[in-house]
Amino acid sequence: MFTSRAECRLTLRADNADRRLTDLGRQVGLADDARWAIHQARQQTVGRAEQLLRGTRLDGKSLWDLLQRPDAPLEALLARAGDAGRELAALRQAQPDAVESLCIDARYAGYVAREAGAIRQMQQLDAHLLPERIDYAAVPQLRHEARERLAQVRPRSLGQALRISGITPADITVLTIYLAGRSAERPQGNEGGC
């Protein structure tokens, strides 16, 4: 898979593939008992490490929040974190990949949250259906190229329209305003098309 082309590429990483997919693999019979036991142990380590990272505070911020800073190496934070730092260091030594994956989660948490917001916006656009017989040539302020592409492809929703090559977010805004105006003009109880 080309992760650079994936919509959720920040969460589609090789280091967290087992956390994302082993439960599903178990459900469909691909993860045997030995693999499942390894996964469960790793999940316990990740859970405890996350609890320590989120619950241990330095300078008024949790270790989880401090890890989001590019100038905050884990080793330096663990050295200052007392007993929690020593426990995290022991967990890291026992399962280095699990703790490292969790630290990557912490480092990218802000970006993942922003990506989740963009996904929610796209889902809202996908839920906004376009009228089947809309005349794109009649939409004022819509660029000529956008009119041609929309008329050619005939997307079913604003989300599909946005994914068409050559359609810009500004085109979607114009289309949204046009549709809102059309629905405001239509008398109540009129269920006819556009």
SULRAZI-V525949 format. One record per helix or strand of 2 or more residues. SS is the DSSP state (~ for helix, > for strand). FROM is the first residue (numbers start at 1). LEN is the number of residues. If there is no record, write none. Layout:
ss->SS from->FROM len->LEN
ss->SS from->FROM len->LEN
This chain:
ss->~ from->3 len->3
ss->~ from->14 len->14
ss->~ from->33 len->23
ss->> from->57 len->2
ss->> from->61 len->2
ss->~ from->63 len->4
ss->~ from->74 len->7
ss->~ from->82 len->13
ss->~ from->96 len->12
ss->~ from->109 len->19
ss->~ from->136 len->3
ss->~ from->144 len->10
ss->~ from->158 len->5
ss->~ from->169 len->17
